[in-house]
Amino acid sequence: MGQYDGLTPEERARITEIQDLLIDRYVEQNEAREEDDNARVKEIGREIKELQREKEKIKEWATT
């Protein structure tokens, strides 16, 4: 059984969208880190955590 078998197509699409957003945020965070923009690094870090939480909530639905 696949990791997302219990999810609707919309939920799977949202996970894909979140994964794409996470990639973008990690790239932005690395760029901010290279520019020594610590405030931006922290802000992006919070966005990353929120996206990860949303992704985990959706994945939990697949197991219930």
N, C-alpha and C positions, 0 to 999 in steps of 0.2 A: 504494500500500500504506500502510495506516494505521500510526501510531506503535506501537500495541500489538497488531498483528495476530498476532505470533508467540507471544503469551502465552495462557495458559489463562484461563478465566473467573475462577478463583480469584485468579490473579496480577493480572488487571485490577482485580478488586474490592479487592485489597490496595493497589494504587496509588491508587485512588480514596479509600480509607480514609486512606492516608498523606497525600494532598493535603488532606483535611479536617483531619487532625491538624496539618499544617503551618500552615494558616490559623489554627487555634485558638492555636497556639504563637506565631505572629507577633503576634496580638492581645494575648496575655498579655505578651509581651515589650515591646510598646509601652506597656502599662499599667504594667509594672514600671519602665520607663524614665521615665515621667511621675511615678512615685512616688519616683524616685531610689533604687531598690532595685537597686544594681549587682550584688550577689551573685545575685539572681534573674534579672537580665538575662543574666548569664553562664551560669547553669544552663540557662535556656531555650535559649540559643544552642547549647549542647552538644546538647540534645535535638533541635533543628532540624537540626544537622549529621548526627546519627545517622539521623534520618528520611530526610534527603536521600540519605545513603549507601545506605540500604536500597532506596529508590526507584530509584536508579541501578543497583544490582545486579539488580533485577528487570527493568529495561529492557534491561540487557545480555543477559539470557537470550533476549530476543526477537530479538536480532541474531545469536545463535550457532546 
